[in-house]
Amino acid sequence: MMRCPPFRYLAPETAAEAARLVAAHGPGAALLAGGTDLLPRLKRGQAAPDLVVGLTRVAALRRARAGADGLELGAGVTLAATARHAALTPAHRALALAAGGAATPHVRNMGTLGGNLCADTRCGYYDQPRPWREAIGFCLKAPAGCAEPAAARAGEVAGTCWVAPGGRRCWAVASSDAAPALIALGAEVTVCSGEGSRRLAVAALHRDDGRAPLLLAPGEVLTTIHVPALGPAWRTTYWKLRRRGSFDFPVGAVALAVRLAASGEVLEARAALGGVASRPLVVETDALLGRRLDDEAVGAFAEAAVAPARPLDNTDYQPAWRRRALREAVAGALREVRGDPPEALGVLARAAARVLPRA
């Protein structure tokens, strides 16, 4: 039986107090929300905090508020509650699909939206029991096997990345479902510390570093997700590539948001990719602007979208196949938002979408 290592547990009643506790304790502290990411890492020996700060008593993190400017979701709102929130409009379909397609119903009932945004990166060489990792000499993500968490979090470069042994960086993959969807929707987050709070775009929350994927200062706590109101001209979706129809983390994903003119031309297009880098990749191309969603425009956008994706051999499926499948998923997502029926989306596209329910 895999058990968590011993640790001290504190449960403050405010996010500011939680932030102060983490900042005062230093790198040996960890935040616990739903526990679906942290607790398995503790059991695998991937983390060994001296102090765990629980957020379950912070009532403000479980609140949600809908207004004219959009939806504010506390970071402690569960994925299941997010997926079925009454304030989500058809234009927020991408978030409903991303939250509702993460893991299993049991995990979605425990896992939180903020926790999913802050989920650790994953890698086939890292996500193994400690004896397995010890046998290969651990890796660059945890050179000491997490027995020395302070050294690992201090940014010291040591050990070997078994994905790219010649390099000096960690290529562990971003595993969040919610992050690409929220980026495509133009969402922002509020993070607080003992000194105050700040607001930033979800796209600015992550860095391309498998060892330290979050751009949060020590002691900062994510408290609120701000999802803007989107009018009926917006169409959004989220497609996820995985081996099984449930439970699995994404090995490729695309979140898409398109605003169409009454005449059918694309006025705005935002997209983000997941599962192919150490952070969600923001798609930066104007291949759709001013064009109708015909097959030529769909193909051009799909090619441009996957151009920066560099899947590596650190998760399920072959990297080359994942890249090709991701291109089909992007094209399929575009065909879905233009109104094509599921049977016309293509074999790989249907596999990525799992024939998603229509809005």
C-alpha positions, 0 to 999 in steps of 0.5 A, spaced: 500 500 500 502 506 498 502 511 503 503 519 504 509 521 508 508 524 515 507 532 515 504 537 519 497 540 517 494 546 518 487 549 515 486 556 516 480 560 514 482 565 509 486 565 503 491 571 506 492 567 512 494 560 507 499 565 503 502 567 509 503 560 512 506 558 506 511 564 505 513 563 512 515 556 512 518 556 505 519 551 500 517 545 504 510 547 504 504 545 500 497 547 498 492 542 499 485 543 495 481 537 492 488 533 493 487 529 487 494 532 484 498 533 491 496 526 494 498 521 489 504 525 488 506 524 496 504 517 495 509 516 489 514 520 493 514 525 488 513 531 494 515 531 501 512 537 504 514 538 511 507 542 512 501 542 508 496 548 508 489 545 507 484 550 503 477 546 505 476 551 511 476 558 506 469 559 504 470 564 499 474 559 495 468 555 494 463 561 492 461 563 485 458 569 482 455 571 475 454 578 473 454 582 467 461 582 466 461 574 466 462 569 471 467 569 478 469 562 480 472 561 486 478 556 486 475 551 490 469 550 486 470 543 484 470 541 476 464 537 477 460 544 479 464 548 474 462 544 468 454 544 470 454 551 473 448 555 471 451 561 469 455 558 463 452 560 456 453 556 450 459 561 448 462 558 454 462 551 452 469 550 452 470 550 459 464 546 460 467 540 456 474 541 459 472 541 466 466 535 465 471 531 461 477 531 466 479 524 469 473 521 472 466 523 476 469 521 483 475 526 481 471 531 478 467 531 485 473 532 489 478 536 484 478 543 484 478 548 478 484 552 481 487 545 483 487 543 475 489 550 473 495 549 478 496 541 476 503 539 476 506 537 469 507 530 468 512 525 464 512 517 463 519 517 467 517 521 473 510 519 474 512 512 477 513 509 484 519 511 487 523 505 487 522 505 479 525 512 479 531 510 484 533 505 479 534 510 473 537 515 478 531 519 478 531 525 473 531 532 472 524 534 475 526 531 482 534 530 482 534 527 489 527 524 488 524 529 492 528 527 498 530 534 498 524 539 496 528 545 498 534 544 493 529 541 487 525 548 488 531 552 488 532 551 481 538 547 482 540 544 475 542 537 476 540 530 474 538 527 467 532 528 463 531 522 460 526 525 455 532 529 452 538 526 455 543 531 452 539 537 454 539 541 461 531 542 462 525 538 464 520 537 458 515 534 463 508 536 460 502 540 462 496 536 464 491 541 465 484 541 462 482 547 464 488 552 462 487 551 455 479 552 455 480 558 460 485 561 455 481 561 449 475 564 453 480 570 455 479 568 462 483 571 468 485 569 475 486 573 482 492 571 486 493 573 493 499 573 498 500 576 505 501 583 502 495 583 497 493 581 491 494 581 483 490 579 477 493 576 471 491 573 464 491 565 465 496 565 459 501 568 464 500 563 469 504 558 466 512 558 464 515 553 459 519 549 464 517 542 467 520 543 473 517 549 475 511 550 471 507 556 475 509 563 475 507 564 482 511 568 487 513 564 493 506 564 498 501 566 492 495 563 492 490 562 486 483 565 489 479 566 483 478 565 476 474 570 472 471 568 466 468 574 461 461 574 458 461 572 451 455 574 446 452 569 442 456 570 436 462 566 440 462 559 439 467 555 443 469 548 444 474 543 447 477 537 444 482 532 448 486 526 445 487 520 450 487 513 449 481 512 453 474 515 453 475 517 461 480 518 466 486 519 462 490 526 462 490 529 455 496 527 450 494 533 446 488 538 446 485 544 443 481 549 446 478 554 441 473 560 441 471 563 434 467 570 434 463 570 427 460 576 423 452 575 421 455 574 414 459 568 417 466 571 416 471 570 422 472 577 427 476 574 432 479 567 433 483 564 440 486 557 441 490 554 446 493 547 445 494 542 451 498 536 453 504 538 448 509 542 452 510 544 459 505 549 459 499 551 455 501 553 448 497 560 445 496 559 438 498 566 435 496 566 428 491 570 424 489 565 418 482 565 420 481 573 420 476 576 415 475 569 412 469 564 412 470 557 415 471 553 409 475 547 408 481 551 406 481 556 412 480 550 416 486 547 414 491 553 414 489 554 421 490 547 423 497 547 420 499 554 423 496 552 430 500 545 431 507 548 428 509 550 435 507 544 438 513 539 439 510 532 442 516 528 446 516 521 448 514 522 455 507 520 455 502 516 451 502 515 444 508 516 439 510 523 438 509 524 431 502 521 431 500 525 436 502 531 432 498 529 426 492 527 431 492 534 434 492 537 427 486 533 425 483 535 432 484 542 431 481 542 424 475 538 427 474 543 432 473 548 427 468 544 423 464 543 429 464 550 431 461 551 423 456 546 424 458 540 421 455 534 424 459 529 428 459 524 423 463 528 418 468 530 423 473 525 421 476 519 424 481 522 428 477 528 430 471 524 432 476 520 437 479 526 440 472 529 441 469 522 443 463 525 439 462 531 444 455 532 445 452 538 441 451 545 444 
